[in-house]
């Protein structure tokens, strides 16, 4: 997505009663997830407290719940799902495949385009052109992906003259079996190009099988935890019984380098914020996180002073994270994000003397990454007070008088991002209560 703030959030849903998938488009301008002015953000926004890294990594850490249930419900009114732009039945594939999730929704560089892939490796692209719904096909993948993760690379001068603003897609299986890579493709790319050394000038989509990091080729299993686009490379954090590490795939040469035997703090995708020179995403514990990843491609270790994690003390004790979905963050541009938390409503069961989940819902929240002086590189203002919440992190977090600046531009931060004085501002929330077996499968 390029060219200003994003206006549409794409939602992939599954209807268990009808056994059908639907794609819906949430108009962000109508939902008002953000306060319209800096003054309103200062008066009504909330600055999340930072969390010391040793506490964030503690296995016995308990979630802080400083908000009452009634207060949280009043601050997050219920929302309805928009009407379906596309409905798709389950594909006809082998019944021996046990997973109920037969269709996956993949993001692209354009908010108007979404790619759908089924477990038969077929790929469809959905688009809305001048109000008309349009679908076309893309090359099939070469191998089944049990837990596909997609990295969308923005279009270049190769794409744009042909009207292709989708960008290239790199698809890796989140559950890897590296020792079977020769017979089971687990990392592939959908790229727009012509034939090499050909007189034919026309270009079209190709699906290429790509290698996995050579350092894990003997591993039997591996989980891809986090990934990020850094300069012209895609960095993956992979962990398994045989070891853990972060590896960088260089798009131009299609070669790998190793950043180190450590993992990035993100779970899933981390988005680059060019105004701040930092990457933002969600941790394995569903907490907002920012880090300076600019040195990964050069093999620099991600030190504690190059990352920040924030506590979510705005959720009541009765709202607990569901085990079926991890939280996710979708970048809107200019340091603004929609954070989606998948939560269970808990109620005390007197018969069993324990808390039971009685309802499920998705909490959509507008959040903003900014500096405590209210200005990023582009001069945008953020909330100017922390509503009485104090940072448990390092210097200047939540300090209004801190005059911090940031350097860095383009994807990859040629200047190093600044962590001092960085904070996350929570704006507004809305709740979608799951009903009639209609569940959100993807937020793009």
C-alpha positions as CSV (number, residue, x, y, z in Angstrom):
1,X,0.0,0.0,0.0
2,X,1.4,3.3,-1.0
3,X,0.2,6.9,-1.5
4,X,-1.3,8.1,1.7
5,X,-3.2,6.6,4.6
6,X,-4.9,3.3,4.0
7,X,-8.8,3.5,3.9
8,X,-9.8,-0.2,3.6
9,X,-9.3,-3.2,5.9
10,X,-9.9,-6.6,4.2
11,X,-11.5,-9.3,6.3
12,X,-11.6,-13.0,5.4
13,X,-14.5,-14.8,7.2
14,X,-15.7,-18.4,7.4
15,X,-19.3,-19.4,7.9
16,X,-19.5,-22.7,9.5
17,X,-23.2,-23.2,8.9
18,X,-23.0,-22.5,5.1
19,X,-19.5,-23.9,4.8
20,X,-18.6,-20.8,2.8
21,X,-15.8,-18.2,2.8
22,X,-16.4,-14.5,2.3
23,X,-14.3,-11.4,1.7
24,X,-15.5,-8.2,3.3
25,X,-14.1,-4.7,3.2
26,X,-14.2,-2.5,6.3
27,X,-14.3,1.2,5.5
28,X,-11.9,2.7,8.1
29,X,-13.1,6.3,7.4
30,X,-16.6,5.4,8.6
31,X,-15.5,3.5,11.7
32,X,-13.4,6.3,13.2
33,X,-10.7,4.3,15.0
34,X,-8.6,7.5,15.6
35,X,-9.2,10.8,17.2
36,X,-9.3,13.5,14.5
37,X,-7.1,16.0,16.2
38,X,-4.0,16.0,18.4
39,X,-5.9,17.8,21.1
40,X,-8.6,15.1,21.2
41,X,-5.9,12.4,21.2
42,X,-4.2,14.2,24.2
43,X,-7.5,14.4,26.0
44,X,-9.0,10.9,25.3
45,X,-6.1,8.8,24.0
46,X,-4.1,6.4,26.3
47,X,-0.4,5.9,26.3
48,X,0.4,2.3,27.0
49,X,3.1,1.7,29.6
50,X,6.3,0.1,28.4
51,X,7.3,-3.3,29.7
52,X,10.8,-4.1,30.8
53,X,12.3,-6.8,28.6
54,X,13.1,-9.1,31.4
55,X,9.5,-9.0,32.6
56,X,8.2,-9.5,29.0
57,X,10.3,-12.6,28.7
58,X,9.3,-14.0,32.1
59,X,7.4,-17.3,31.7
60,X,5.3,-16.6,34.8
61,X,4.4,-13.1,33.9
62,X,0.8,-12.2,34.7
63,X,-1.3,-9.9,32.6
64,X,-2.0,-6.5,34.2
65,X,-5.7,-5.7,34.2
66,X,-6.4,-2.1,35.3
67,X,-9.7,-1.7,33.5
68,X,-13.2,-2.7,34.7
69,X,-15.4,-4.8,32.4
70,X,-18.1,-2.1,32.2
71,X,-15.5,0.6,31.3
72,X,-14.0,-1.6,28.6
73,X,-17.3,-2.4,27.1
74,X,-18.4,1.2,27.0
75,X,-15.1,2.2,25.3
76,X,-15.5,-0.5,22.6
77,X,-19.0,-0.4,21.1
78,X,-20.1,-3.4,19.1
79,X,-19.8,-3.3,15.3
80,X,-21.4,-5.2,12.5
81,X,-19.6,-6.9,9.6
82,X,-19.8,-5.1,6.3
83,X,-21.6,-7.0,3.4
84,X,-19.7,-9.6,1.5
85,X,-17.9,-8.5,-1.7
86,X,-17.1,-12.1,-2.5
87,X,-18.5,-15.5,-1.4
88,X,-16.7,-18.7,-2.1
89,X,-17.6,-22.3,-1.3
90,X,-15.1,-24.8,-0.1
91,X,-12.9,-26.1,-3.0
92,X,-13.3,-29.7,-4.2
93,X,-10.1,-31.4,-3.0
94,X,-9.0,-34.6,-1.4
95,X,-11.1,-35.6,1.6
96,X,-8.0,-37.0,3.3
97,X,-6.9,-33.4,4.1
98,X,-8.0,-33.0,7.7
99,X,-7.8,-29.2,8.1
100,X,-11.2,-27.4,8.0
101,X,-9.4,-24.3,6.7
102,X,-9.4,-25.0,2.9
103,X,-9.0,-21.4,1.8
104,X,-6.4,-18.8,2.9
105,X,-6.5,-15.1,2.4
106,X,-3.3,-13.4,1.4
107,X,-2.5,-9.6,1.4
108,X,-0.9,-7.7,-1.5
109,X,0.8,-4.3,-1.8
110,X,-2.6,-2.9,-2.9
111,X,-5.5,-2.6,-0.4
112,X,-8.0,-3.2,-3.2
113,X,-6.5,-6.6,-4.1
114,X,-6.6,-9.8,-2.1
115,X,-5.3,-13.3,-3.2
116,X,-7.1,-16.4,-2.2
117,X,-5.3,-19.8,-2.1
118,X,-6.8,-23.2,-1.5
119,X,-5.2,-26.4,-0.3
120,X,-5.2,-27.6,-3.9
121,X,-2.4,-24.9,-4.4
122,X,-4.7,-22.9,-6.7
123,X,-4.4,-19.1,-6.5
124,X,-7.1,-16.5,-7.3
125,X,-6.8,-12.7,-7.2
126,X,-9.8,-10.6,-6.3
127,X,-10.0,-6.9,-7.1
128,X,-12.5,-4.1,-7.3
129,X,-12.1,-1.9,-10.4
130,X,-14.4,1.2,-10.6
131,X,-16.9,-0.4,-8.4
132,X,-16.9,-3.7,-10.4
133,X,-15.7,-6.9,-8.8
134,X,-13.0,-8.6,-10.8
135,X,-11.2,-12.0,-10.5
136,X,-8.3,-13.5,-12.3
137,X,-6.0,-16.5,-11.8
138,X,-2.4,-16.7,-10.8
139,X,0.0,-19.6,-11.3
140,X,-0.5,-22.5,-8.9
141,X,1.9,-23.2,-6.1
142,X,4.1,-26.3,-6.5
143,X,3.5,-27.6,-3.0
144,X,0.9,-27.6,-0.2
145,X,1.6,-25.1,2.6
146,X,0.1,-26.2,6.0
147,X,0.4,-22.7,7.6
148,X,1.2,-20.3,4.7
149,X,2.7,-17.0,5.6
150,X,2.9,-14.3,2.9
151,X,5.4,-11.4,2.5
152,X,4.1,-8.8,0.0
153,X,6.9,-6.9,-1.7
154,X,5.9,-3.4,-3.1
155,X,5.8,-3.1,-6.9
156,X,8.8,-1.7,-8.8
157,X,9.3,-0.1,-12.2
158,X,9.0,-3.6,-13.6
159,X,5.4,-3.8,-12.4
160,X,3.9,-0.4,-12.6
161,X,4.2,0.2,-16.4
162,X,2.0,-2.9,-16.9
163,X,-0.6,-1.7,-14.3
164,X,0.5,-4.4,-11.8
165,X,0.3,-2.8,-8.4
166,X,-0.1,-6.1,-6.6
167,X,3.7,-6.5,-6.0
168,X,5.5,-9.8,-5.8
169,X,4.5,-12.3,-3.2
170,X,6.8,-14.6,-1.2
171,X,5.0,-17.6,0.4
172,X,6.6,-19.7,3.1
173,X,5.1,-22.5,5.1
174,X,4.9,-21.5,8.8
175,X,5.5,-25.2,9.7
176,X,8.7,-26.3,8.0
177,X,10.1,-29.7,7.3
178,X,13.5,-28.7,5.9
179,X,14.8,-32.2,5.4
180,X,12.0,-32.8,2.9
181,X,12.7,-29.7,0.9
182,X,13.8,-31.5,-2.2
183,X,10.5,-33.3,-2.6
184,X,8.2,-30.8,-0.9
185,X,8.5,-27.1,-1.9
186,X,8.0,-25.0,1.2
187,X,9.1,-21.5,0.0
188,X,7.9,-20.1,-3.2
189,X,7.5,-16.7,-5.0
190,X,4.8,-15.3,-7.3
191,X,6.8,-12.8,-9.4
192,X,6.0,-10.5,-12.4
193,X,8.6,-10.8,-15.1
194,X,9.3,-11.7,-18.7
195,X,11.4,-14.5,-20.0
196,X,15.2,-14.0,-19.5
197,X,17.2,-13.3,-22.7
198,X,14.0,-13.3,-24.8
199,X,13.0,-11.1,-27.6
200,X,9.5,-11.2,-26.2
201,X,8.9,-8.1,-24.2
202,X,5.6,-9.0,-22.5
203,X,5.7,-9.9,-18.9
204,X,3.4,-12.2,-16.8
205,X,3.3,-14.0,-13.5
206,X,5.7,-16.8,-12.6
207,X,5.7,-19.2,-9.6
208,X,9.3,-20.0,-8.5
209,X,10.4,-22.6,-6.0
210,X,13.0,-21.0,-3.6
211,X,15.5,-22.7,-1.3
212,X,15.3,-22.7,2.5
213,X,18.2,-21.4,4.6
214,X,21.1,-23.9,4.2
215,X,21.8,-23.8,8.0
216,X,18.5,-25.7,8.7
217,X,18.6,-28.1,5.7
218,X,19.1,-31.1,8.1
219,X,16.3,-30.1,10.5
220,X,13.2,-32.2,10.7
221,X,10.9,-29.5,11.9
222,X,10.9,-25.7,12.2
223,X,8.4,-23.0,13.0
224,X,8.5,-19.6,11.4
225,X,7.7,-17.1,14.1
226,X,8.4,-13.6,12.7
227,X,9.3,-12.1,9.4
228,X,10.0,-8.6,8.1
229,X,11.0,-6.9,4.9
230,X,14.4,-5.1,5.5
231,X,15.9,-3.2,2.6
232,X,15.8,-5.7,-0.3
233,X,15.8,-8.8,1.9
234,X,13.2,-10.8,3.8
235,X,14.2,-11.8,7.3
236,X,12.7,-14.8,9.0
237,X,13.0,-16.1,12.6
238,X,12.8,-19.9,12.6
239,X,12.9,-22.1,15.7
240,X,12.8,-25.8,16.1
241,X,14.2,-28.7,18.3
242,X,17.5,-28.5,16.5
243,X,18.0,-24.8,17.2
244,X,16.8,-21.3,16.5
245,X,18.0,-18.4,14.3
246,X,17.2,-15.4,12.1
247,X,18.0,-15.6,8.4
248,X,17.8,-13.1,5.6
249,X,16.7,-14.0,2.1
250,X,18.2,-11.5,-0.5
251,X,15.5,-11.0,-3.1
252,X,17.8,-9.9,-6.0
253,X,20.4,-12.8,-5.7
254,X,18.0,-15.3,-4.0
255,X,20.8,-16.2,-1.6
256,X,20.6,-16.5,2.2
257,X,22.7,-14.9,5.0
258,X,22.5,-15.6,8.7
259,X,21.8,-12.8,11.1
260,X,22.4,-14.9,14.2
261,X,21.3,-17.6,16.6
262,X,18.5,-15.5,18.1
263,X,14.9,-14.6,17.2
264,X,13.2,-11.4,16.4
265,X,10.6,-10.4,19.1
266,X,7.7,-10.5,16.6
267,X,5.1,-13.1,16.0
268,X,4.1,-12.9,12.4
269,X,4.7,-9.8,10.3
270,X,6.6,-6.7,11.4
271,X,5.8,-3.6,9.3
272,X,8.4,-0.9,8.6
273,X,7.4,2.7,9.6
274,X,9.6,5.0,7.5
275,X,8.7,8.1,9.5
276,X,10.4,6.5,12.5
277,X,12.9,4.2,10.9
278,X,11.5,1.3,13.0
279,X,9.6,-1.9,12.6
280,X,6.3,-2.5,14.5
281,X,4.4,-5.7,15.2
282,X,3.0,-8.0,17.9
283,X,4.9,-10.4,20.2
284,X,4.1,-14.0,20.9
285,X,2.3,-12.8,24.0
286,X,0.1,-10.5,21.9
287,X,1.9,-7.3,23.0
288,X,2.8,-4.3,20.8
289,X,6.5,-4.2,20.0
290,X,8.9,-1.9,18.0
291,X,12.4,-2.7,17.0
292,X,15.3,-1.3,14.9
293,X,16.0,-4.2,12.4
294,X,18.2,-2.1,10.1
295,X,21.3,-4.1,11.0
296,X,19.9,-7.6,10.5
297,X,21.1,-7.9,6.9
298,X,24.6,-7.0,8.0
299,X,24.5,-9.7,10.7
300,X,24.1,-7.3,13.7
301,X,22.4,-8.8,16.7
302,X,19.2,-7.1,17.9
303,X,20.3,-5.7,21.3
304,X,17.8,-4.8,24.0
305,X,18.3,-1.1,23.5
306,X,17.0,-1.4,20.0
307,X,13.5,-2.7,20.9
308,X,10.5,-1.7,23.0
309,X,7.5,-3.8,24.3
310,X,4.3,-2.3,25.7
311,X,1.9,-3.7,28.3
312,X,-1.8,-4.0,27.4
313,X,-3.3,-2.9,30.7
314,X,-6.4,-1.6,29.0
315,X,-8.2,-5.0,28.9
316,X,-10.3,-6.3,31.7
317,X,-9.7,-9.6,33.5
318,X,-12.9,-11.0,31.9
319,X,-11.4,-10.7,28.4
320,X,-8.7,-13.4,27.9
321,X,-6.8,-14.1,24.7
322,X,-8.2,-17.1,22.8
323,X,-5.8,-19.9,22.0
324,X,-7.1,-20.2,18.4
325,X,-5.9,-16.8,17.1
326,X,-2.9,-14.6,17.8
327,X,-3.3,-10.9,17.7
328,X,-2.2,-9.1,14.6
329,X,-1.3,-5.5,13.5
330,X,-2.2,-4.0,10.1
331,X,-0.3,-0.9,9.0
332,X,-2.3,2.0,7.7
333,X,0.7,4.3,7.1
334,X,2.3,7.2,9.0
335,X,2.8,5.1,12.1
336,X,-0.9,4.2,12.5
337,X,-2.1,0.6,12.9
338,X,-5.2,-1.4,13.5
339,X,-4.5,-4.0,16.2
340,X,-6.9,-6.9,16.2
341,X,-7.1,-9.0,19.4
342,X,-9.1,-12.3,19.4
343,X,-10.6,-12.6,22.9
344,X,-12.8,-14.9,25.0
345,X,-15.4,-13.5,27.4
346,X,-14.9,-15.3,30.7
347,X,-17.6,-16.0,33.2
348,X,-17.3,-17.8,36.6
349,X,-18.8,-21.3,36.6
350,X,-20.1,-22.0,40.1
351,X,-20.6,-25.7,39.4
352,X,-17.0,-26.3,38.4
353,X,-15.6,-23.4,40.4
354,X,-13.6,-22.0,37.5
355,X,-13.8,-19.4,34.7
356,X,-15.3,-20.6,31.4
357,X,-15.3,-19.0,28.0
358,X,-18.9,-18.0,27.1
359,X,-18.4,-15.8,24.0
360,X,-15.7,-15.0,21.5
361,X,-15.1,-11.7,19.8
362,X,-12.5,-9.7,17.9
363,X,-11.4,-6.3,19.3
364,X,-10.3,-3.7,16.7
365,X,-8.2,-0.9,18.1
366,X,-6.6,2.1,16.5
367,X,-3.0,2.6,17.8
368,X,-0.3,5.0,16.9
369,X,3.5,4.8,17.2
370,X,5.0,8.2,18.0
371,X,7.5,10.0,20.1
372,X,6.8,11.6,23.4
373,X,7.4,15.1,22.1
374,X,4.4,14.4,19.7
375,X,6.5,14.6,16.6
376,X,7.9,12.0,14.3
377,X,10.0,12.7,11.2
378,X,7.0,14.0,9.4
379,X,5.9,16.3,12.2
380,X,2.7,14.4,13.1
381,X,1.4,15.0,16.5
382,X,0.5,12.3,19.0
383,X,-1.1,12.3,22.4
384,X,0.7,14.7,24.7
385,X,-0.1,13.1,28.1
386,X,0.0,9.6,29.5
387,X,-3.2,9.7,31.5
388,X,-1.4,8.9,34.7
389,X,0.3,5.7,33.4
390,X,4.0,5.6,34.0
391,X,6.6,3.7,32.0
392,X,8.3,0.7,33.5
393,X,10.9,0.8,30.7
394,X,13.8,3.1,30.0
395,X,14.6,6.7,29.7
396,X,12.0,9.3,28.4
397,X,9.2,6.8,27.7
398,X,6.1,8.9,28.5
399,X,8.2,12.0,29.2
400,X,6.5,15.0,27.5
401,X,9.5,17.2,27.6
402,X,11.7,14.8,25.7
403,X,12.9,16.3,22.4
404,X,13.7,13.3,20.3
405,X,14.3,13.1,16.6
406,X,14.6,10.3,14.2
407,X,16.5,9.6,11.0
408,X,15.9,7.0,8.4
409,X,14.1,6.8,5.1
410,X,13.0,4.2,2.6
411,X,12.3,0.6,3.5
412,X,15.1,-0.6,5.7
413,X,16.0,2.6,7.5
414,X,19.3,3.9,6.1
415,X,19.5,5.9,9.3
416,X,19.1,4.1,12.6
417,X,15.7,4.3,14.3
418,X,15.6,6.1,17.7
419,X,14.0,4.2,20.6
420,X,14.4,6.9,23.2
421,X,11.0,8.6,23.9
422,X,9.1,6.1,21.7
423,X,5.5,5.3,22.8
424,X,2.3,3.7,21.7
425,X,-0.9,5.7,21.8
426,X,-4.2,3.8,22.0
427,X,-7.1,5.7,20.2
428,X,-10.5,4.0,19.8
429,X,-11.8,0.4,19.8
430,X,-14.8,-1.5,18.4
431,X,-15.9,-5.1,19.0
432,X,-17.2,-7.7,16.6
433,X,-18.9,-10.5,18.5
434,X,-18.7,-13.9,16.7
435,X,-22.2,-15.3,16.0
436,X,-23.9,-18.0,13.9
437,X,-20.5,-19.7,13.4
438,X,-19.3,-16.7,11.4
439,X,-15.7,-16.2,12.3
440,X,-12.9,-14.0,11.2
441,X,-10.1,-16.0,9.6
442,X,-7.8,-13.2,8.3
443,X,-7.3,-9.5,8.7
444,X,-5.4,-8.0,5.8
